[in-house]
Amino acid sequence: MTNIPVGLQLYSVRGECKKNLPATFKAVRALGYQGVEPWGYDGSKVQWLGYSAKELRKLLDDAGLACCGMHVQPRSLQGESLSRSIELNQELGNRFLIIASDKDRTASEAGVRELAGFLTETAGKLAAVGMFTGYHAHAFDFTHLADGTAWDLLFSITPQEVIMQLDIGNCANGGGDPVAILRKFPGRARSLHLKEYGGNPGAVLGQGQADWKEIFRLCEETQNTEWYVVEEGGPDGLGFDVSARSLDSLRGMGKVS
């Protein structure tokens, strides 16, 4: 049994969140998840889905959930938006502000270097308040540039403090090797997205081709992983069945009590 807690990326149940966020939080906790990771924050206001920071914190506390990270848009980490992002996440008790994607910049070496500079600069600013930034994997991040993939270049030229939020399924679906990447960049996966790949339709964690035994071993022995974050849900983020079956699979693997 690992001590690494398991959260749910709320994009997995986005339709439920938009219908009734308080009920969604309680349902996610009832499944057995310990944390949640909101999606899509743009830094324009100190709120998410129309709820203020204090309201969100109360909903989390009432449900018994932690905020285990937040997927943000790049603009949320710029200028005055950065101050709003810090204020919101301080209230929520979250330290991880992860750029969800930046397809335009990871399409070229020059763009990757620009993104790396932005992440490095932002990491320095957030360090003063005990927070971290990072980048989340999509399939397009594993496009081959002149010398290796965009993903490899990005994490070869950013400091250790920049979180490598590898998404196992997205990585493999883009032609990457998640096990090789975890081996290449020890200590970088402070937060890891759990998503299956290569399975039959409807397959969840443990029902595809991912080498979960080795992935978990690397996270627990060579990384500084603080959260496993499941990102598996139903069509349009409606219903809880897929997220529930994913967590049940993790129980079978000994990762959830």
C-alpha positions, 0 to 999 in steps of 0.5 A: 500500500502506497502513501501517495494519495489519489485525486481526480482531474475534474475535467473527467466529470466536467459535465457534473461540475457544471450541473452541481459542483457541491454535489459533484465534490461529495460524489467524488469523495464518496467514490474514495478520491482524496483530492480534486484538480480543477481545469481551465483556470484563466486568472481573470477572477479570483474564482472558478466556475462562478464560486469565489475562493472562500466558497470553493474552500468551504465546498472542499472542506465540507466534502473532505477533499483537498485541492491537489493541483489546478490546470491553468491557462498560460495567461493566468501566470502573467502580469496581474493574473498571476496575483489572482492565481496565487490568491485563489490557490492560497485559499484552496491550499493548493501549491501546484499551478500546472499549464494544461497545454501550450500546443502552439509553443511545443510545435517548434524548438523555438517555441519550446525554448520560449515556454521553458523560459516562461516556466523557469521565470514563473517557478522563481516567482512562485517559490516565494509563496511556496508554490510550483508551476509545471506542464501537463502532457498531451499527445502533441508534446511528443512530436519530434523536433530536430533533436528529440521530442518537444517534451524531452527538450522542455524538461532538459532545459527547465530546472528541477522545480518545474513539475513534469506532470506526465500523463501516461495515456497522452504520452503513449498515444503521442508515441512517447514511452512513459516508463523511459521518460520517468527513468530519464527525468527522476524527481520531476513528476511531483504530480502524475496523471493516470490514464490508460492506453491501448485497451478495448473501448471502455477500458480503464486503468489496468485494462490496457497496455500501460506497465503500471507496476513499473510506473508506480515503482518509479514514482515511489522510488525515483520520483518525488510524487505527491499525488496520483491524479486520475483523468478518466471519465464518461462522455462530456464529463457526465456520470461517475462510472468510469472514474469509479471503475478507475479507482476500483482498479487502483484498489486492486493494485494496492494503491487505494485503501 
